Amino acid sequence: MHEYDDAVLACFLKNQGRLFPEPVAGNPEEAEAFLEECMAVVAASVREVLEYFEEAGIDTEGADEESILEADEVFDIGDGRYLIVEG
């Protein structure tokens, strides 16, 4: 089970509209339940985001760091970490 702290939950609640046409969570508890259900990952660095995509078999060949971080499923938490949510 993943631990999603307040910063992660606030980031998801604020940015969930990038992935979903309707909100999937209205409060931190719902956000945590949703993130656990879809097995969202908190990456501690850009390098971990790249490793996650490589391990998932997503072709990152030729993609620069900026374009990967702009992917809809990658949320910048604002403290150097990134939340990866697969819709």
Residue pairs with C-beta under 8 A, 6 or more apart in sequence:
1 36
2 35
2 36
2 39
2 40
2 41
2 42
4 12
4 31
4 32
4 35
4 36
4 40
4 42
6 28
7 77
7 78
7 79
7 81
8 35
8 42
8 77
8 81
8 83
9 28
9 31
9 32
9 35
10 28
11 75
11 76
11 77
11 78
11 83
12 25
12 31
12 34
12 35
12 40
12 75
12 83
12 85
13 25
13 26
13 27
13 28
13 31
15 75
16 23
16 24
16 25
16 31
17 23
18 72
18 75
19 72
19 73
19 85
19 87
20 87
24 30
24 34
25 31
25 33
25 34
35 83
35 85
38 85
38 86
38 87
39 86
40 83
40 84
40 85
40 86
41 52
41 83
41 84
42 77
42 81
42 82
42 83
42 84
43 49
43 51
43 52
43 81
43 82
43 83
43 84
44 80
44 81
45 80
45 81
45 82
46 65
46 68
46 69
46 82
48 82
49 68
49 69
49 74
49 82
49 84
50 60
50 65
50 68
52 84
53 60
53 68
54 60
60 68
68 74
69 76
69 82
72 87
73 84
73 85
73 86
73 87
74 82
74 83
74 84
75 82
75 83
75 84
75 85
76 82
77 83
